Amino acid sequence: MSVQRITELRKLLNEYNHAYHVLDKPVVSDAQYDAYMRELIKLESEFPETFDAYSPTQRVGGKVLDGFKKVTHDVAMLSLGNAYSLNDLLAFDARIRKDIGEVEYVAELKIDGLAMSLRYQNGRLATAATRGDGEVGEDVTHNIVTIKSIPLELNNEITFEVRGEVYMPKAAFEKLNESKKSSGQEAFANPRNAAAGSIRQLDSQIAASRQLDAFLYYFVNAQNTGVESHSLALRKLSELGFKVNPLTRTFANIQDVWTFIEEMTTQRATLPYDIDGIVIKVNSLALQGRLGFTAKTPRWAIAYKFPADEVMTRLEDIFLTVGRTGKVTPNARLTPITLAQTTVGFAQLHNEDYIRNKDIRINDMVMVRKAGDIIPEVVESLPQLREETSKPFEFARVCPVCHQDLVRFEDEADTYCINNECPARIIEAIAHFASRDAMNIEGMGVKRVEQLYNNGLIRSVEDIYFLRDKRESLTMLDKMGEKSVDKLLNAIEVSKSNSLDNLLYGLGIRHIGEKAALTLATQFKSMQELMEAREDQLCDVKEIGTVMAKSVVLFFSQKPNHHLIDVLRSVGVNMEMIKKKVESSSFFSNKTIVLTGTLIAMTRSEASDWLISQGANVTSSVSKNTDLLIAGSEAGSKLAKAESLGVMVWDEERFMREVTSIES
């Protein structure tokens, strides 16, 4: 009888949870719900053999982890391209209609929270993972089960993946910050930070106390279940028991989408949760498949971002900082203000000319905004409010850190410290090498590197790999206990197996960003081949111009850099390109392909990135070794040469058919 009662209570509490947290229609009082919960907890303790990880009692938390496990996403969690105006949306719409004709759009509120992937196995929640870098996230299932609007069991024994946004309602955020302030703790800056901080707790009881919520917005591979549109996929998610945002709308044209955006802009402040924009998606899943993806974003969706707020405050001082390349950046110290729900006390001033041209002075009243809703910058000074105490800023002529002369190169707006031994440059260079998009050494941010440098434990990039010999000294540092040291040393060891492109980006070669590093690594395959490459060979590589080529040659011509590479090689750092795993069935795998002419469905750069992801070798010139030439409109001499050599030639339509067949 007791086991039967346990089953009955679990069913009732799950129904009550769904009614209250998903449908917003409570069917019992809080007192009655709590009474049933207490009864279930008591019975489960009396009959431990009935334990079920999917019981409503498991939502109260209590599980404590030692750390987060990594989860590789089966389908990459891509970011969205951004739009900031009606013109941006009209351009997006024009491109879509040019490619596929008239379309229907779905507009959704862009919830300001933490992206989450949920995998269900036979109708039960199996794994919840953060977005991470899009390819690999962290397993946070123990915290996600505490969110009552996320079903632990579905009314269908389906195996699939669903994605959405975990957020903290405004009311819960205010309550949490009041509690933090009353106990003398630092308050969270905004609900998004609070949600992210809650999800990354090792103790699930903390997450359970934070009253998090979630909206689900993406049914991965919905077409496999017979669903033909995004709007129907959302309806299917709702039927399965998920919470879907009720303010999602479907429109026949982009102008109606804009009207909806204007409406939501005025209502934004009245919503019980934060939004930072509107996401627009092509409704038809088949058309989404035809449009495909760029290397980083879906071509069938875009995120309209609300205009950045501008706030007036006083610029109290201007100070200089030195980056890894030696670039000296002026920064404003401000009277703290609240901007986009965060407290801002500093802002960018870009360079000497920016300050002079905008006549920005110390003690001026200035307007500040967040560029892209992320980086605070001073937009303008307000000379009409200028006081006698305001004074022009004199840009220093010596480095604020090493006190060596600064240099401003001809035709450049930026000023540099060219002293390679400048401590600021060294610290920033080491932190860049260890950063996520480079060697991804977790636990080696700027503050940690600065601590290691100031304590004499590290003086250069190569010193990272000798920290294993200084374990005792590491444990003596502030906030570096045994576990932290083990975690850091393990992350350093793991970094040795990164691909060549990660290493190249980490070296901080001037003008070589993340994408250029991937291009060079893909073309030359090994560090040795790249080091031996001539300038003309580098210039032959697509997207590697003269400036980049000269910079690479100069970098590898310098003895200290040769020494650095030798040391890294000697400690076991990988020097070869590691291709991403691709489908062996891909037509493009291991083929040498050249792109020419103008493409419509995607840019040549996007097409190149996609082909590389399929295992192709994309080159810039046609030869007898070329397997395929993809020719857009206005193709010229490369097309003629390909035809003369008997190289296979595809037009864009043939190429996109193959892309669509692989992506679908």
N, C-alpha and C positions, 0 to 999 in steps of 0.2 A: 504493500500500500504506500509506504514511504517513497519507494523508487518511482511509483506511478505519480505521486504528488510532485516529485522533483521534475519529472518530464512536463507535467501540467504547468508548474510555475515558470519553467524556462520558456515555454510556448507563450504564456500570458505576458511575461515581462518583455519578450522580444516584440510582441504585437504592440505593447504600450510604448516601447522605445520608438518604434517606427512611427506610430501615430503622433507622438510628441515631437520627436527630433527631425523627422522627415516631412510629415504631412502638416505639422504645426497645428494638430487637432487633438489635444489630450483627451483621453477617454476615461481616465481615473484621476483622483486627486493625488497630490504628491505624498500625502500621508498614507494612502492605500498602497501606492507604488512602493514606498519605503518599507511598509509592513510585509509585503510579498517578498521583497529583496532580503530582508532580515530572516524571514522564514526559510528561504532557499539557501542562504549562507549556512544557517544552522543545520539543515538537513544534509547538505553536502559535506559538512564537517563530520556528521554522524555516520555517513555512508561514503567514505572516501573512494570506494571502488566505483562510484558513479561519476568520478571526475571527468569533465569535458572542457577542453580548452575553448570551446565555443559557447560556453554557458554565459549568461548575462553577468554573473558574478565576477568574471574575469576582467570586466571593464573597469573595475576599481583600481587596477594596477597593483604593483607590488613586486613585479619581476625586475631584477637588477642585473645588467650585463657588465662584463669586463670591458667591452669595446664593441664597435659596430663591424659587422661583416660586410664585405663588398658584394654587390649584386650587378651582374652584367645584364643590361636590357636587351631582350630579344629584338625589339624594334627601337632604334635610337629615339630619345626624347629631345626632339629638335626645338630650338627657339623660333620665334616668329619675327618676320621683318616688321619694321615700324612705319607708321604713317603719322604725320603731325598736323595735317590740314585736309580740307576738302579736295584740294588739287592733288594731293598724294593719293587719296582714295579714287579720284577720277582716273588717274594714271594707272592704278592697280586694276580698275574695272576695264579700262580700255585695252590693257594687255590681255586680260582674261577673255574678253569678247573677241579680240582679234584672233586668239588661239582656238577658241571653241564655240564662239557665237553667244547667244543670249543665255544668261544663267540666273539662277535663284540663289540668294545669299541668306545665311543664318548669321544673326548678330547676337553676341553674348557679352555679358558684363565680364570684364577682365578683373577677376578677384585678386586682390593684393595679398597673396599668401605664399605658400610653399607647394610647388608642384609635386605630385605623388603618383606612383604607379602601384596598382593593386592587382595581384594575380589570384584568381580563384580556381581551385581544383575541385571538380565535381560539386560545385555550388558552395564550397567553403573557402574562406579567406586563407590563402597559403602564404603569401609574402606581400609585404608593403615596402616599397623602396623609394628613396628620394631621387631626384633627377641627377644629382651629382654633376658630372661633366657632359651628360647627355648619353654617354656610352656606358658608364659605370656609376652606380649610386650606392647608397648605404641601406642595409636592412634595418628598418625601424618598425617592424611588425608589432613588437611588444608595446610600443606607444600608440600605434594606430588603432589597436583593438580597444583602447580606452575612449575613442571617439564614438559616441552613441549613435550618430547619424550614419555611420559606416556599418553596413550589415556584416556580421560574422558568418551568417549562413543565408543563402538565397532561396527563393521559392522555386528554384530551377537547378538541377544538377549539371550546370554548365561549366566548362573549363575555358577561361578566357582572361583577357587583361583589360582593365579599365583605368582611366587616368583622370585626375582632377586636381583640385586645389584645397589644401588644408589651410584654414584661416582661424583667427581669433575674433569673435564678434566684438564690437566696440564696447558693449556693456561689460563683457568678461575682461577686456583689456583694462578698463578703468578700475574695475574691482581689484584686479591683480596688482596694478600700480599703487593703489591706495594701501594695499597690504604690504607691499615692498617698502613704501615710504614710512609707514608706521613702525616697521621693524628695523629701520635704518639702512635698508638696502638700496642700491641704485635702481631706479625705475627703468623700464624698457622705453626706448625712444618711440616706438610705434607698434601697432598690432602685428605687422608682418614679422618684425624682429622677435616679438614675443612668441609667435607661433613657431618660427624656426627654432628658437631657443628651447621651446617646450618639446618639440619633436626630437631634438638631439640630446635629450636627457637619457642617461643610462638607466635611471630609476623610473620605471613607468608610473609609479605613484605620483610623481611630480606632474607628468603629462596629464594624468587623470584628473588632477586638481585644477587644471587650467581652462576647462570648459571649451575645448577646441571644437570646431565644426568643419564640414567639408562639402563642397559642391563637386559633382562629377560631370565631366564635359566631353570625354572622348572614349568611345567604344572601339578599341583596337581591333582591326580586322573584322569589322561589323558585317562586311559583305559575305563573310563565310557563313553567317547565320541567316542569309536571305534578305537582310536590310539593304535598301537601295539609296537612302539619303541620310544625311547627318541629323536632320530633324527627327526622322523616324528612329535613328539610333538612340537619340536622347530619350524618346518616348519609351523605347525598349528598356533602357537603363532604369527609368522611373518604374516601369512595370516589374523589374527585377528587385526593386526595393531600394534603389539608390536615390539620393537627394540631388535633384537637378534644378538649376536656378530657374525660377518661374518667370523671370524677366527676359528670357531668351525669345527672340522674334525671328520670323522668316519674311524676307522681302523680295519683291520681283525686280528691283533695280537699286542702284547705288545711291540715288538721290533720296529714296525713302530710308535707306540706312543712315544717311547723314541727318535726316530729320529725327530719327531715333537717337542718334548720338547727341544732338542738341538737347533733346528731352532729358536724357540721362545725365547730361552735364549739369542741368539745373537741379536734378533730384539727387545728385551724388551725395551731398552732405546729409540728406535725410535717411539714407540707407543704414541698416544696422551693422553693416560691414564695410570695409574699405574697398574701393575699386580704383584702378589707375588707368582705365581705358576701356575700349570696346574691341572685342575680337570679331573679325568678319571672315566667314568661311564660305566657300562654294558649297552648296547644299548637296548636290549629286555626288555620291561616292565614286561613281564611274568616271565623272569628269575630273574629280580630284586625282584619280589614277592617271588620267591622260595628261594632266598638268604636271604631275610629278613633284620633284624636289630639287632644290639647289644643294650644294654641299652642306649647308647649315640650316636651311629653312624650307618649309613647304611652299610651293608656288601658288597654292590654292587658298592661302589664308594670309591675313595681315592683321596687325594689332594697331588700332588707332590709340595714340597716347594723349591724354589730356595735356593742355598747355601747362608749362612749368609755372608755378606760382612765383611772383616776384615780391620781395619784402624789403622795406627800407631799414637800414641800420647804420651805425657809425663805424667807419674804418679806423681802428685805433692805431694800427701800425702796419708796416710792410717788412717782411723778412725774406731771406733767400734760402732755398734748399738746393742740394746738389744731387743729381741722379747718377745712375750707373755709367752713362755715356759722358758724364761731366757737364751735361746741360744744367744751367743754373736757372731755377724757376722762382720768380717773385710770388709771394703769397700774402694775402691780407689777413690780419688778425682783426676780427670783428667783435663788436658788442654782441653777445650771443642772442640768436633769434630762433624762432620755430619756423622751419621751412619744410614743406612736404612731410610734415609730421615727425621731423627729426630736429634736434637742436644743432644749430650750425654756428660755429665760432671762427671758422677759417674758410677762405675761398681762394680760387686761382686768379692770378693776374696775367698769366701766360708769358709775357716777355716785356722788355724795356719799352718797345714801341707801343705796345698795348696801353701801358700806363700813361705814356706821354700823349698819344693821340686822343685818349679819352679824358685827359687832364685829371687823372685820379690822384688825389693828395691825401696825405696822412691827416686824420681827424675830419675828413669829409663825411657827409651823409651820402650813402651809396645805395643803389638798388642791387639786390642779390637774387639769383635764381639757381636752380639745379639744372645743369645741362644734361639733357636726357634723363631727367629725374634722378640723377646719381651724383654728379660732381658739382659742388657749389662754385659759382663764378660771379665776379662783380660785373654787372651789365653796364652800369654807367655811374658817374658821380652826379651830384645834384648841386651845381655851383650856386644856384639861387639860395641855397641854405648854408652856404659856406661861411664859416666864422673866421675871425682873425687868427685863431690858433692853427688853422689848416696850413700845411706846408708841403711843397713839392718833394717828391722822393728822388734822392740821388742814388742811381744804380752803382753799387760798389764796383771797384776795379780790381779787387783781390778776392780770392775765394774765402767765404765765411768760415770754412773748416780748416783748410791747410794753409791759407794766407798766401798762396801763390797767385801770380797775375792771371786775371781772366782774359779770355780772347773772344772776340766776336768776328766770325769769318765773313768775308765779303759776300754780299747778296743773301745773307742769312739774318733772320730776326733774332735768333737765339744767341745767348752768351754761354761760353763753356769754360770749365776748369780743365786744363789739359794735362794736369799732373796725375800720372797713372798711379802714384802712391797716395793720393788723397784718400783719407779714411772713409769719407762719405761715399766716394765712388766705389771703393772696395766693398763696403757693406751692401750697397745697393746692387752691385754686380753679383755678389754671392747670393743674395736674396732672390734675384732674378733667375739665377741658375737653378735654384731650388724650387721655384714657383710651380704652380700646378700645370701650366701649359708647357713648361720646360721639363725639368727632371722630376717634378712632382714629389719632392721630399717633404712629406707632411710634418709639421712642427718646426719648420725652418723659415718662418716669416721674418720680416725686417727686424722686429723687436728681439727675436731670439738670436738672429745673426749679430745684431749689435751687442747683445749680451756676451756672446761667444768671443767677439772681436775685442771688446773692452777687457775681457778677462784673459786675453792672450792665448785663447785656445784655437783661434782660426785667423789666418791673415790673407788667405787666397782661396779660390775655388777648389784647388786640389786638396787643400787642408781638410775639406769636408770628409774625404775618404780615409783620413787618419785619426778621426775623432774616436774610432774604436779603441785606439791605444791610450785614450785619455778618459776612460770611463770613470775612474775615481774622481777626477777633477770635475767632470760633468755633474756628478751626483752632489757636489758641494755647492752648485749654483742655486740661486733662488728659484723656487717652483720647478726644480728638476730632480724629482725623486727617482727611485729605482725603476718604477714602471715607465715614467716619462723618458728616461734615458734609454731603456730597452726599446721603446716604441720609436724613438728617433733613430737609433742605430740600425734598427730593422728597416726603417723607411730608406735610409741611406743605402743599405745593402741591396734592397729591391730596386732602387733607381739605376743600378748598374745594368739592368737588362732592358732599359728603355731603347727605343728605336733611334737611329741616327738623326732623324728630324728633330726629336726632342732635345738631343744634345746640341745640335747646331743652333737651335733657337736659344738654348740656355747659355751658350757662349757669348751671346750679346754682340754679335758682329753688327756693326753699324749698317743701317738700312735693310737688315735681314730680319723680317718679322716671322711670325709663325707660319704663314702661308708660303713665303719664299723659302724658308728652311725645308718645308715639306717638298717643294718643287725641286730643290737642289738635291735633297737626299734621294728622291725618286729617280732623278736623272743619273746621278753619279754612283749610287748604291753603297759606297764606302767612304770613310773619312780620307783614306789615302788617295783615292781617285780624285776626290774634290780638292785636296791640298795640292795635287799635281796639275790641276786644270789651269789652262791659260785664260787670259781675259777674253779672247775671241771665242773660245769654247763655251765659256760661261754666258756670253752674250747670245750665243745660238740657242740657249735654252729659253723656251717660251716664258714670258713674264719676268725674265731676268734682264734688266736694262744695263746700260753702261755704268751708271752710278753704283748699282749693286755689285756688278762684276768687279769693278775697281776696288770696292770695299772688301770683298772676299779675298782677292789677290793680296791686298795690303795686309789684311789680318794674318794670313798664313805666311807672309814673308817675314814676320817679326819673330825673333828668336824666343822671347818669353811665351808666345802662343804655341810655338813648336814644343817647348818644354812642357807646357800645360797639357797638350794632347798626349805627349809621351807618358806623363805621369798618370793621366786618366786611363790610358791603355794598360799600363803596368798593374793598376789595381783592379782591372777587370771590367771597366766600363765598356759597354758594347759600342763598336765603331761601324756597325753595318746597318743598312736600312732593313727594317722588319716590315714586310707588307702586311696590311690588315687582312684578316681572313676574308676571302671572297668566295662566292659560290662557284664551285668547280665547273658547274654547268654553264656559267656565263659565257656567251659568245666572245666577249672582249678579253677574257683572261689570257695574259701573256702575248697579246697582239700589239704590234707597233702601229700607232694610229696618229694621223695628222688631221688637224681641223683647219679649214680655210673658209673665207667668205663670211657673210653675215647670217647668223642664226636668229630665229624669231622666238622659238619656244623657250630657249634659255640662252644666256650669253655664252661665248666661247669659253670663258673662264669657268662658268658653271658646268658646261659640258665636259671640260677637261677634268675638273674635280670628280665628276660623276664617273667618267671612264676610269680614272685612277682607282676609284673605290671598287671598281669591278675587276681590277687586276691588270688593266691595260698600261702600256708604256706610251705616253703621249709625247710626241716630239714636234719640233717646229719646221722641219724640212723633209721633203719627199726624197726617198732613195729607193734602191732596189730591195731594201730590207723592210720597206713600209708594207704593212698588211692591208691597211684600209685608209682611204681618204674620205672624210666627211665634208661635203661641200655645201655651204650655204649659198645665198644669193650673191651675185657679183664676185664669184670665185675667179681667180686670175691664173697666174703662171703656175701655181702649184697644181691646179686641176689639169692643165695642159701637160705638165711633166708626168703626173700620175698616169694619165691616159697613154702617154708615149711609152711608159715603162710597164704597162699592163697591170697597174695596181687597181685593186677593187675600189670602186667609187660609189658612195651612197649620197643621195640628197637628204635634206633634213627630214622629210616625211618618212623615209625608210629608217633613218636613225631613231626617230621618236617612236615608231612602231616597236622597235626592239626594246627601247627604254621602257615603254608601257608594259610590254609583256613580262619584263624582268621585275618591275616594281609591283605589278598586280598579283 
